[in-house]
């Protein structure tokens, strides 16, 4: 994802379960994804803005988009498996 300082990379830890966790913005992106799917991108943006404000999360908007896209891919994968 992109920040004002330049591109940033996310790295997943596969080797140790105790070191893995999901960032709060990733969880919030799940609801935002559903809101976008239901035709309410305005509510998705509002929710993420409010989440970030109240959680003290200064996530870059591009990271929010990455998380929403990731959740959409997971949803599509699950639907295909079913």
PDB file of N, CA, C and O in Angstrom:
ATOM      1  N   UNK A   1       0.836  -1.162   0.000  1.00  0.00           N
ATOM      2  CA  UNK A   1       0.000   0.000   0.000  1.00  0.00           C
ATOM      3  C   UNK A   1       0.881   1.225   0.000  1.00  0.00           C
ATOM      4  O   UNK A   1       2.068   1.138   0.316  1.00  0.00           O
ATOM      5  N   UNK A   2       0.317   2.372  -0.352  1.00  0.00           N
ATOM      6  CA  UNK A   2       1.098   3.602  -0.478  1.00  0.00           C
ATOM      7  C   UNK A   2       0.823   4.554   0.678  1.00  0.00           C
ATOM      8  O   UNK A   2      -0.311   4.696   1.136  1.00  0.00           O
ATOM      9  N   UNK A   3       1.876   5.193   1.132  1.00  0.00           N
ATOM     10  CA  UNK A   3       1.768   6.235   2.145  1.00  0.00           C
ATOM     11  C   UNK A   3       2.445   7.487   1.595  1.00  0.00           C
ATOM     12  O   UNK A   3       3.026   7.456   0.510  1.00  0.00           O
ATOM     13  N   UNK A   4       2.371   8.575   2.334  1.00  0.00           N
ATOM     14  CA  UNK A   4       3.054   9.796   1.909  1.00  0.00           C
ATOM     15  C   UNK A   4       4.566   9.595   1.842  1.00  0.00           C
ATOM     16  O   UNK A   4       5.256  10.276   1.084  1.00  0.00           O
ATOM     17  N   UNK A   5       5.077   8.655   2.642  1.00  0.00           N
ATOM     18  CA  UNK A   5       6.513   8.381   2.665  1.00  0.00           C
ATOM     19  C   UNK A   5       6.941   7.398   1.579  1.00  0.00           C
ATOM     20  O   UNK A   5       8.136   7.167   1.392  1.00  0.00           O
ATOM     21  N   UNK A   6       5.987   6.821   0.867  1.00  0.00           N
ATOM     22  CA  UNK A   6       6.300   5.857  -0.191  1.00  0.00           C
ATOM     23  C   UNK A   6       5.610   4.533   0.049  1.00  0.00           C
ATOM     24  O   UNK A   6       4.820   4.398   0.983  1.00  0.00           O
ATOM     25  N   UNK A   7       5.907   3.544  -0.798  1.00  0.00           N
ATOM     26  CA  UNK A   7       5.238   2.242  -0.671  1.00  0.00           C
ATOM     27  C   UNK A   7       5.652   1.503   0.602  1.00  0.00           C
ATOM     28  O   UNK A   7       6.794   1.599   1.052  1.00  0.00           O
ATOM     29  N   UNK A   8       4.700   0.769   1.169  1.00  0.00           N
ATOM     30  CA  UNK A   8       4.949  -0.044   2.358  1.00  0.00           C
ATOM     31  C   UNK A   8       4.554  -1.480   2.031  1.00  0.00           C
ATOM     32  O   UNK A   8       3.647  -1.708   1.230  1.00  0.00           O
ATOM     33  N   UNK A   9       5.223  -2.436   2.639  1.00  0.00           N
ATOM     34  CA  UNK A   9       4.932  -3.849   2.419  1.00  0.00           C
ATOM     35  C   UNK A   9       4.357  -4.470   3.676  1.00  0.00           C
ATOM     36  O   UNK A   9       4.757  -4.129   4.790  1.00  0.00           O
ATOM     37  N   UNK A  10       3.417  -5.382   3.492  1.00  0.00           N
ATOM     38  CA  UNK A  10       2.880  -6.165   4.598  1.00  0.00           C
ATOM     39  C   UNK A  10       3.527  -7.536   4.543  1.00  0.00           C
ATOM     40  O   UNK A  10       3.739  -8.084   3.461  1.00  0.00           O
ATOM     41  N   UNK A  11       3.842  -8.089   5.699  1.00  0.00           N
ATOM     42  CA  UNK A  11       4.478  -9.398   5.754  1.00  0.00           C
ATOM     43  C   UNK A  11       3.679 -10.283   6.689  1.00  0.00           C
ATOM     44  O   UNK A  11       3.377  -9.891   7.816  1.00  0.00           O
ATOM     45  N   UNK A  12       3.341 -11.462   6.229  1.00  0.00           N
ATOM     46  CA  UNK A  12       2.590 -12.417   7.043  1.00  0.00           C
ATOM     47  C   UNK A  12       3.563 -13.396   7.690  1.00  0.00           C
ATOM     48  O   UNK A  12       4.437 -13.945   7.020  1.00  0.00           O
ATOM     49  N   UNK A  13       3.408 -13.609   8.983  1.00  0.00           N
ATOM     50  CA  UNK A  13       4.250 -14.565   9.687  1.00  0.00           C
ATOM     51  C   UNK A  13       3.596 -15.936   9.632  1.00  0.00           C
ATOM     52  O   UNK A  13       2.542 -16.145  10.231  1.00  0.00           O
ATOM     53  N   UNK A  14       4.199 -16.848   8.934  1.00  0.00           N
ATOM     54  CA  UNK A  14       3.643 -18.185   8.769  1.00  0.00           C
ATOM     55  C   UNK A  14       4.237 -19.182   9.754  1.00  0.00           C
ATOM     56  O   UNK A  14       3.653 -20.242   9.981  1.00  0.00           O
ATOM     57  N   UNK A  15       5.369 -18.868  10.337  1.00  0.00           N
ATOM     58  CA  UNK A  15       6.122 -19.869  11.076  1.00  0.00           C
ATOM     59  C   UNK A  15       5.783 -19.969  12.558  1.00  0.00           C
ATOM     60  O   UNK A  15       6.209 -20.922  13.210  1.00  0.00           O
ATOM     61  N   UNK A  16       5.030 -19.017  13.114  1.00  0.00           N
ATOM     62  CA  UNK A  16       4.760 -19.036  14.547  1.00  0.00           C
ATOM     63  C   UNK A  16       3.378 -18.454  14.824  1.00  0.00           C
ATOM     64  O   UNK A  16       3.165 -17.251  14.676  1.00  0.00           O
ATOM     65  N   UNK A  17       2.433 -19.318  15.229  1.00  0.00           N
ATOM     66  CA  UNK A  17       1.061 -18.874  15.486  1.00  0.00           C
ATOM     67  C   UNK A  17       0.976 -17.767  16.532  1.00  0.00           C
ATOM     68  O   UNK A  17       0.099 -16.908  16.452  1.00  0.00           O
ATOM     69  N   UNK A  18       1.873 -17.778  17.505  1.00  0.00           N
ATOM     70  CA  UNK A  18       1.800 -16.776  18.570  1.00  0.00           C
ATOM     71  C   UNK A  18       2.182 -15.383  18.074  1.00  0.00           C
ATOM     72  O   UNK A  18       1.876 -14.386  18.728  1.00  0.00           O
ATOM     73  N   UNK A  19       2.839 -15.312  16.936  1.00  0.00           N
ATOM     74  CA  UNK A  19       3.249 -14.019  16.389  1.00  0.00           C
ATOM     75  C   UNK A  19       2.241 -13.461  15.385  1.00  0.00           C
ATOM     76  O   UNK A  19       2.396 -12.338  14.906  1.00  0.00           O
ATOM     77  N   UNK A  20       1.211 -14.243  15.068  1.00  0.00           N
ATOM     78  CA  UNK A  20       0.216 -13.799  14.088  1.00  0.00           C
ATOM     79  C   UNK A  20      -0.947 -13.111  14.780  1.00  0.00           C
ATOM     80  O   UNK A  20      -1.423 -13.576  15.816  1.00  0.00           O
ATOM     81  N   UNK A  21      -1.390 -12.040  14.227  1.00  0.00           N
ATOM     82  CA  UNK A  21      -2.594 -11.360  14.693  1.00  0.00           C
ATOM     83  C   UNK A  21      -3.113 -10.506  13.544  1.00  0.00           C
ATOM     84  O   UNK A  21      -2.396 -10.242  12.578  1.00  0.00           O
ATOM     85  N   UNK A  22      -4.339 -10.086  13.656  1.00  0.00           N
ATOM     86  CA  UNK A  22      -4.937  -9.262  12.614  1.00  0.00           C
ATOM     87  C   UNK A  22      -5.075  -7.841  13.139  1.00  0.00           C
ATOM     88  O   UNK A  22      -5.556  -7.625  14.251  1.00  0.00           O
ATOM     89  N   UNK A  23      -4.662  -6.901  12.355  1.00  0.00           N
ATOM     90  CA  UNK A  23      -4.791  -5.500  12.712  1.00  0.00           C
ATOM     91  C   UNK A  23      -6.267  -5.121  12.760  1.00  0.00           C
ATOM     92  O   UNK A  23      -7.076  -5.667  12.009  1.00  0.00           O
ATOM     93  N   UNK A  24      -6.611  -4.206  13.622  1.00  0.00           N
ATOM     94  CA  UNK A  24      -7.999  -3.777  13.761  1.00  0.00           C
ATOM     95  C   UNK A  24      -8.595  -3.246  12.472  1.00  0.00           C
ATOM     96  O   UNK A  24      -9.776  -3.464  12.203  1.00  0.00           O
ATOM     97  N   UNK A  25      -7.797  -2.550  11.669  1.00  0.00           N
ATOM     98  CA  UNK A  25      -8.317  -2.005  10.414  1.00  0.00           C
ATOM     99  C   UNK A  25      -8.722  -3.132   9.475  1.00  0.00           C
ATOM    100  O   UNK A  25      -9.628  -2.962   8.658  1.00  0.00           O
ATOM    101  N   UNK A  26      -8.065  -4.274   9.581  1.00  0.00           N
ATOM    102  CA  UNK A  26      -8.431  -5.424   8.750  1.00  0.00           C
ATOM    103  C   UNK A  26      -9.811  -5.936   9.142  1.00  0.00           C
ATOM    104  O   UNK A  26     -10.622  -6.261   8.275  1.00  0.00           O
ATOM    105  N   UNK A  27     -10.079  -6.009  10.433  1.00  0.00           N
ATOM    106  CA  UNK A  27     -11.413  -6.419  10.887  1.00  0.00           C
ATOM    107  C   UNK A  27     -12.464  -5.391  10.480  1.00  0.00           C
ATOM    108  O   UNK A  27     -13.548  -5.759  10.029  1.00  0.00           O
ATOM    109  N   UNK A  28     -12.156  -4.123  10.633  1.00  0.00           N
ATOM    110  CA  UNK A  28     -13.104  -3.071  10.264  1.00  0.00           C
ATOM    111  C   UNK A  28     -13.381  -3.090   8.763  1.00  0.00           C
ATOM    112  O   UNK A  28     -14.484  -2.761   8.325  1.00  0.00           O
ATOM    113  N   UNK A  29     -12.391  -3.471   7.989  1.00  0.00           N
ATOM    114  CA  UNK A  29     -12.555  -3.532   6.533  1.00  0.00           C
ATOM    115  C   UNK A  29     -13.594  -4.566   6.119  1.00  0.00           C
ATOM    116  O   UNK A  29     -14.197  -4.447   5.053  1.00  0.00           O
ATOM    117  N   UNK A  30     -13.808  -5.578   6.954  1.00  0.00           N
ATOM    118  CA  UNK A  30     -14.802  -6.605   6.631  1.00  0.00           C
ATOM    119  C   UNK A  30     -16.195  -5.983   6.551  1.00  0.00           C
ATOM    120  O   UNK A  30     -16.942  -6.260   5.612  1.00  0.00           O
ATOM    121  N   UNK A  31     -16.550  -5.149   7.525  1.00  0.00           N
ATOM    122  CA  UNK A  31     -17.843  -4.462   7.487  1.00  0.00           C
ATOM    123  C   UNK A  31     -17.882  -3.463   6.333  1.00  0.00           C
ATOM    124  O   UNK A  31     -18.892  -3.353   5.639  1.00  0.00           O
ATOM    125  N   UNK A  32     -16.792  -2.740   6.130  1.00  0.00           N
ATOM    126  CA  UNK A  32     -16.742  -1.772   5.034  1.00  0.00           C
ATOM    127  C   UNK A  32     -16.951  -2.464   3.689  1.00  0.00           C
ATOM    128  O   UNK A  32     -17.625  -1.928   2.811  1.00  0.00           O
ATOM    129  N   UNK A  33     -16.372  -3.656   3.529  1.00  0.00           N
ATOM    130  CA  UNK A  33     -16.557  -4.419   2.296  1.00  0.00           C
ATOM    131  C   UNK A  33     -18.030  -4.734   2.078  1.00  0.00           C
ATOM    132  O   UNK A  33     -18.545  -4.574   0.972  1.00  0.00           O
ATOM    133  N   UNK A  34     -18.706  -5.181   3.127  1.00  0.00           N
ATOM    134  CA  UNK A  34     -20.132  -5.490   3.014  1.00  0.00           C
ATOM    135  C   UNK A  34     -20.938  -4.239   2.669  1.00  0.00           C
ATOM    136  O   UNK A  34     -21.848  -4.298   1.842  1.00  0.00           O
ATOM    137  N   UNK A  35     -20.614  -3.125   3.290  1.00  0.00           N
ATOM    138  CA  UNK A  35     -21.332  -1.884   2.996  1.00  0.00           C
ATOM    139  C   UNK A  35     -21.137  -1.464   1.541  1.00  0.00           C
ATOM    140  O   UNK A  35     -22.082  -1.024   0.887  1.00  0.00           O
ATOM    141  N   UNK A  36     -19.910  -1.601   1.035  1.00  0.00           N
ATOM    142  CA  UNK A  36     -19.665  -1.282  -0.370  1.00  0.00           C
ATOM    143  C   UNK A  36     -20.456  -2.217  -1.277  1.00  0.00           C
ATOM    144  O   UNK A  36     -21.058  -1.773  -2.255  1.00  0.00           O
ATOM    145  N   UNK A  37     -20.457  -3.509  -0.958  1.00  0.00           N
ATOM    146  CA  UNK A  37     -21.196  -4.498  -1.755  1.00  0.00           C
ATOM    147  C   UNK A  37     -22.688  -4.177  -1.783  1.00  0.00           C
ATOM    148  O   UNK A  37     -23.352  -4.381  -2.799  1.00  0.00           O
ATOM    149  N   UNK A  38     -23.205  -3.680  -0.680  1.00  0.00           N
ATOM    150  CA  UNK A  38     -24.628  -3.354  -0.579  1.00  0.00           C
ATOM    151  C   UNK A  38     -24.961  -1.976  -1.159  1.00  0.00           C
ATOM    152  O   UNK A  38     -26.080  -1.483  -1.015  1.00  0.00           O
ATOM    153  N   UNK A  39     -23.975  -1.367  -1.816  1.00  0.00           N
ATOM    154  CA  UNK A  39     -24.221  -0.103  -2.499  1.00  0.00           C
ATOM    155  C   UNK A  39     -24.107   1.132  -1.638  1.00  0.00           C
ATOM    156  O   UNK A  39     -24.623   2.190  -2.000  1.00  0.00           O
ATOM    157  N   UNK A  40     -23.436   1.018  -0.497  1.00  0.00           N
ATOM    158  CA  UNK A  40     -23.291   2.162   0.406  1.00  0.00           C
ATOM    159  C   UNK A  40     -21.820   2.472   0.691  1.00  0.00           C
ATOM    160  O   UNK A  40     -21.376   2.394   1.836  1.00  0.00           O
ATOM    161  N   UNK A  41     -21.065   2.827  -0.361  1.00  0.00           N
ATOM    162  CA  UNK A  41     -19.666   3.189  -0.119  1.00  0.00           C
ATOM    163  C   UNK A  41     -19.532   4.403   0.796  1.00  0.00           C
ATOM    164  O   UNK A  41     -18.517   4.567   1.472  1.00  0.00           O
ATOM    165  N   UNK A  42     -20.565   5.259   0.816  1.00  0.00           N
ATOM    166  CA  UNK A  42     -20.534   6.414   1.714  1.00  0.00           C
ATOM    167  C   UNK A  42     -20.507   5.969   3.175  1.00  0.00           C
ATOM    168  O   UNK A  42     -19.779   6.538   3.989  1.00  0.00           O
ATOM    169  N   UNK A  43     -21.303   4.948   3.506  1.00  0.00           N
ATOM    170  CA  UNK A  43     -21.300   4.431   4.879  1.00  0.00           C
ATOM    171  C   UNK A  43     -20.002   3.684   5.188  1.00  0.00           C
ATOM    172  O   UNK A  43     -19.511   3.727   6.316  1.00  0.00           O
ATOM    173  N   UNK A  44     -19.451   3.003   4.189  1.00  0.00           N
ATOM    174  CA  UNK A  44     -18.173   2.312   4.384  1.00  0.00           C
ATOM    175  C   UNK A  44     -17.089   3.322   4.746  1.00  0.00           C
ATOM    176  O   UNK A  44     -16.330   3.116   5.693  1.00  0.00           O
ATOM    177  N   UNK A  45     -17.022   4.412   3.988  1.00  0.00           N
ATOM    178  CA  UNK A  45     -16.025   5.452   4.268  1.00  0.00           C
ATOM    179  C   UNK A  45     -16.264   6.092   5.633  1.00  0.00           C
ATOM    180  O   UNK A  45     -15.324   6.312   6.397  1.00  0.00           O
ATOM    181  N   UNK A  46     -17.526   6.388   5.934  1.00  0.00           N
ATOM    182  CA  UNK A  46     -17.863   6.990   7.225  1.00  0.00           C
ATOM    183  C   UNK A  46     -17.457   6.063   8.370  1.00  0.00           C
ATOM    184  O   UNK A  46     -16.844   6.500   9.344  1.00  0.00           O
ATOM    185  N   UNK A  47     -17.803   4.784   8.244  1.00  0.00           N
ATOM    186  CA  UNK A  47     -17.466   3.821   9.291  1.00  0.00           C
ATOM    187  C   UNK A  47     -15.957   3.737   9.499  1.00  0.00           C
ATOM    188  O   UNK A  47     -15.481   3.791  10.633  1.00  0.00           O
ATOM    189  N   UNK A  48     -15.204   3.606   8.405  1.00  0.00           N
ATOM    190  CA  UNK A  48     -13.749   3.496   8.552  1.00  0.00           C
ATOM    191  C   UNK A  48     -13.147   4.771   9.134  1.00  0.00           C
ATOM    192  O   UNK A  48     -12.241   4.704   9.965  1.00  0.00           O
ATOM    193  N   UNK A  49     -13.640   5.925   8.707  1.00  0.00           N
ATOM    194  CA  UNK A  49     -13.149   7.190   9.283  1.00  0.00           C
ATOM    195  C   UNK A  49     -13.415   7.242  10.787  1.00  0.00           C
ATOM    196  O   UNK A  49     -12.538   7.611  11.568  1.00  0.00           O
ATOM    197  N   UNK A  50     -14.631   6.869  11.186  1.00  0.00           N
ATOM    198  CA  UNK A  50     -14.986   6.884  12.607  1.00  0.00           C
ATOM    199  C   UNK A  50     -14.192   5.836  13.385  1.00  0.00           C
ATOM    200  O   UNK A  50     -13.737   6.096  14.499  1.00  0.00           O
ATOM    201  N   UNK A  51     -14.028   4.649  12.793  1.00  0.00           N
ATOM    202  CA  UNK A  51     -13.230   3.610  13.455  1.00  0.00           C
ATOM    203  C   UNK A  51     -11.822   4.142  13.718  1.00  0.00           C
ATOM    204  O   UNK A  51     -11.314   4.056  14.836  1.00  0.00           O
ATOM    205  N   UNK A  52     -11.205   4.688  12.681  1.00  0.00           N
ATOM    206  CA  UNK A  52      -9.830   5.171  12.820  1.00  0.00           C
ATOM    207  C   UNK A  52      -9.736   6.300  13.844  1.00  0.00           C
ATOM    208  O   UNK A  52      -8.776   6.369  14.610  1.00  0.00           O
ATOM    209  N   UNK A  53     -10.729   7.180  13.856  1.00  0.00           N
ATOM    210  CA  UNK A  53     -10.749   8.279  14.820  1.00  0.00           C
ATOM    211  C   UNK A  53     -10.827   7.753  16.249  1.00  0.00           C
ATOM    212  O   UNK A  53     -10.038   8.157  17.104  1.00  0.00           O
ATOM    213  N   UNK A  54     -11.765   6.864  16.509  1.00  0.00           N
ATOM    214  CA  UNK A  54     -11.981   6.375  17.875  1.00  0.00           C
ATOM    215  C   UNK A  54     -10.944   5.347  18.318  1.00  0.00           C
ATOM    216  O   UNK A  54     -10.684   5.205  19.512  1.00  0.00           O
ATOM    217  N   UNK A  55     -10.356   4.637  17.373  1.00  0.00           N
ATOM    218  CA  UNK A  55      -9.340   3.641  17.719  1.00  0.00           C
ATOM    219  C   UNK A  55      -7.941   4.254  17.765  1.00  0.00           C
ATOM    220  O   UNK A  55      -6.986   3.595  18.177  1.00  0.00           O
ATOM    221  N   UNK A  56      -7.822   5.504  17.347  1.00  0.00           N
ATOM    222  CA  UNK A  56      -6.501   6.119  17.294  1.00  0.00           C
ATOM    223  C   UNK A  56      -5.633   5.499  16.221  1.00  0.00           C
ATOM    224  O   UNK A  56      -4.408   5.468  16.341  1.00  0.00           O
ATOM    225  N   UNK A  57      -6.269   5.005  15.169  1.00  0.00           N
ATOM    226  CA  UNK A  57      -5.580   4.315  14.075  1.00  0.00           C
ATOM    227  C   UNK A  57      -5.384   5.298  12.928  1.00  0.00           C
ATOM    228  O   UNK A  57      -6.353   5.785  12.346  1.00  0.00           O
ATOM    229  N   UNK A  58      -4.146   5.582  12.613  1.00  0.00           N
ATOM    230  CA  UNK A  58      -3.841   6.535  11.544  1.00  0.00           C
ATOM    231  C   UNK A  58      -3.510   5.821  10.241  1.00  0.00           C
ATOM    232  O   UNK A  58      -2.616   6.245   9.508  1.00  0.00           O
ATOM    233  N   UNK A  59      -4.220   4.746   9.951  1.00  0.00           N
ATOM    234  CA  UNK A  59      -3.955   3.971   8.740  1.00  0.00           C
ATOM    235  C   UNK A  59      -4.105   4.826   7.491  1.00  0.00           C
ATOM    236  O   UNK A  59      -5.019   5.643   7.380  1.00  0.00           O
ATOM    237  N   UNK A  60      -3.191   4.619   6.558  1.00  0.00           N
ATOM    238  CA  UNK A  60      -3.280   5.315   5.274  1.00  0.00           C
ATOM    239  C   UNK A  60      -4.518   4.832   4.522  1.00  0.00           C
ATOM    240  O   UNK A  60      -4.850   3.648   4.576  1.00  0.00           O
ATOM    241  N   UNK A  61      -5.201   5.736   3.822  1.00  0.00           N
ATOM    242  CA  UNK A  61      -6.377   5.309   3.046  1.00  0.00           C
ATOM    243  C   UNK A  61      -6.071   4.157   2.091  1.00  0.00           C
ATOM    244  O   UNK A  61      -6.921   3.295   1.871  1.00  0.00           O
ATOM    245  N   UNK A  62      -4.868   4.136   1.525  1.00  0.00           N
ATOM    246  CA  UNK A  62      -4.539   3.042   0.605  1.00  0.00           C
ATOM    247  C   UNK A  62      -4.475   1.701   1.332  1.00  0.00           C
ATOM    248  O   UNK A  62      -4.773   0.668   0.733  1.00  0.00           O
ATOM    249  N   UNK A  63      -4.094   1.695   2.605  1.00  0.00           N
ATOM    250  CA  UNK A  63      -4.097   0.450   3.372  1.00  0.00           C
ATOM    251  C   UNK A  63      -5.531  -0.011   3.606  1.00  0.00           C
ATOM    252  O   UNK A  63      -5.819  -1.207   3.576  1.00  0.00           O
ATOM    253  N   UNK A  64      -6.412   0.930   3.835  1.00  0.00           N
ATOM    254  CA  UNK A  64      -7.826   0.576   3.998  1.00  0.00           C
ATOM    255  C   UNK A  64      -8.339  -0.130   2.750  1.00  0.00           C
ATOM    256  O   UNK A  64      -9.061  -1.123   2.839  1.00  0.00           O
ATOM    257  N   UNK A  65      -7.957   0.395   1.581  1.00  0.00           N
ATOM    258  CA  UNK A  65      -8.395  -0.217   0.322  1.00  0.00           C
ATOM    259  C   UNK A  65      -7.810  -1.614   0.148  1.00  0.00           C
ATOM    260  O   UNK A  65      -8.486  -2.516  -0.348  1.00  0.00           O
ATOM    261  N   UNK A  66      -6.566  -1.793   0.552  1.00  0.00           N
ATOM    262  CA  UNK A  66      -5.941  -3.119   0.484  1.00  0.00           C
ATOM    263  C   UNK A  66      -6.705  -4.098   1.371  1.00  0.00           C
ATOM    264  O   UNK A  66      -6.971  -5.228   0.961  1.00  0.00           O
ATOM    265  N   UNK A  67      -7.057  -3.677   2.571  1.00  0.00           N
ATOM    266  CA  UNK A  67      -7.784  -4.558   3.495  1.00  0.00           C
ATOM    267  C   UNK A  67      -9.169  -4.904   2.963  1.00  0.00           C
ATOM    268  O   UNK A  67      -9.604  -6.049   3.078  1.00  0.00           O
ATOM    269  N   UNK A  68      -9.864  -3.933   2.384  1.00  0.00           N
ATOM    270  CA  UNK A  68     -11.183  -4.200   1.805  1.00  0.00           C
ATOM    271  C   UNK A  68     -11.048  -5.173   0.640  1.00  0.00           C
ATOM    272  O   UNK A  68     -11.838  -6.109   0.518  1.00  0.00           O
ATOM    273  N   UNK A  69     -10.058  -4.960  -0.209  1.00  0.00           N
ATOM    274  CA  UNK A  69      -9.848  -5.862  -1.348  1.00  0.00           C
ATOM    275  C   UNK A  69      -9.504  -7.267  -0.866  1.00  0.00           C
ATOM    276  O   UNK A  69     -10.000  -8.251  -1.417  1.00  0.00           O
ATOM    277  N   UNK A  70      -8.666  -7.366   0.150  1.00  0.00           N
ATOM    278  CA  UNK A  70      -8.305  -8.674   0.695  1.00  0.00           C
ATOM    279  C   UNK A  70      -9.544  -9.398   1.216  1.00  0.00           C
ATOM    280  O   UNK A  70      -9.738 -10.582   0.940  1.00  0.00           O
ATOM    281  N   UNK A  71     -10.372  -8.692   1.962  1.00  0.00           N
ATOM    282  CA  UNK A  71     -11.595  -9.306   2.493  1.00  0.00           C
ATOM    283  C   UNK A  71     -12.525  -9.737   1.370  1.00  0.00           C
ATOM    284  O   UNK A  71     -13.180 -10.774   1.478  1.00  0.00           O
ATOM    285  N   UNK A  72     -12.596  -8.961   0.294  1.00  0.00           N
ATOM    286  CA  UNK A  72     -13.439  -9.325  -0.850  1.00  0.00           C
ATOM    287  C   UNK A  72     -12.923 -10.596  -1.520  1.00  0.00           C
ATOM    288  O   UNK A  72     -13.712 -11.445  -1.933  1.00  0.00           O
ATOM    289  N   UNK A  73     -11.605 -10.726  -1.629  1.00  0.00           N
ATOM    290  CA  UNK A  73     -11.021 -11.938  -2.217  1.00  0.00           C
ATOM    291  C   UNK A  73     -11.312 -13.145  -1.335  1.00  0.00           C
ATOM    292  O   UNK A  73     -11.651 -14.214  -1.843  1.00  0.00           O
ATOM    293  N   UNK A  74     -11.185 -12.989  -0.026  1.00  0.00           N
ATOM    294  CA  UNK A  74     -11.497 -14.090   0.892  1.00  0.00           C
ATOM    295  C   UNK A  74     -12.965 -14.476   0.759  1.00  0.00           C
ATOM    296  O   UNK A  74     -13.288 -15.663   0.716  1.00  0.00           O
ATOM    297  N   UNK A  75     -13.853 -13.496   0.693  1.00  0.00           N
ATOM    298  CA  UNK A  75     -15.288 -13.780   0.532  1.00  0.00           C
ATOM    299  C   UNK A  75     -15.538 -14.542  -0.771  1.00  0.00           C
ATOM    300  O   UNK A  75     -16.303 -15.506  -0.785  1.00  0.00           O
ATOM    301  N   UNK A  76     -14.898 -14.115  -1.867  1.00  0.00           N
ATOM    302  CA  UNK A  76     -15.067 -14.792  -3.158  1.00  0.00           C
ATOM    303  C   UNK A  76     -14.542 -16.221  -3.098  1.00  0.00           C
ATOM    304  O   UNK A  76     -15.159 -17.137  -3.642  1.00  0.00           O
ATOM    305  N   UNK A  77     -13.411 -16.410  -2.441  1.00  0.00           N
ATOM    306  CA  UNK A  77     -12.827 -17.747  -2.306  1.00  0.00           C
ATOM    307  C   UNK A  77     -13.772 -18.669  -1.543  1.00  0.00           C
ATOM    308  O   UNK A  77     -14.004 -19.805  -1.957  1.00  0.00           O
ATOM    309  N   UNK A  78     -14.310 -18.190  -0.446  1.00  0.00           N
ATOM    310  CA  UNK A  78     -15.246 -18.993   0.351  1.00  0.00           C
ATOM    311  C   UNK A  78     -16.483 -19.331  -0.472  1.00  0.00           C
ATOM    312  O   UNK A  78     -16.961 -20.465  -0.436  1.00  0.00           O
ATOM    313  N   UNK A  79     -17.004 -18.354  -1.215  1.00  0.00           N
ATOM    314  CA  UNK A  79     -18.176 -18.610  -2.056  1.00  0.00           C
ATOM    315  C   UNK A  79     -17.878 -19.654  -3.127  1.00  0.00           C
ATOM    316  O   UNK A  79     -18.733 -20.482  -3.443  1.00  0.00           O
ATOM    317  N   UNK A  80     -16.677 -19.618  -3.683  1.00  0.00           N
ATOM    318  CA  UNK A  80     -16.296 -20.615  -4.700  1.00  0.00           C
ATOM    319  C   UNK A  80     -16.173 -22.012  -4.099  1.00  0.00           C
ATOM    320  O   UNK A  80     -16.543 -22.999  -4.736  1.00  0.00           O
ATOM    321  N   UNK A  81     -15.662 -22.096  -2.892  1.00  0.00           N
ATOM    322  CA  UNK A  81     -15.500 -23.394  -2.228  1.00  0.00           C
ATOM    323  C   UNK A  81     -16.854 -24.001  -1.908  1.00  0.00           C
ATOM    324  O   UNK A  81     -17.024 -25.219  -1.975  1.00  0.00           O
ATOM    325  N   UNK A  82     -17.811 -23.166  -1.563  1.00  0.00           N
ATOM    326  CA  UNK A  82     -19.148 -23.663  -1.226  1.00  0.00           C
ATOM    327  C   UNK A  82     -19.789 -24.214  -2.459  1.00  0.00           C
ATOM    328  O   UNK A  82     -20.924 -24.688  -2.406  1.00  0.00           O
TER     329      UNK A  82
END
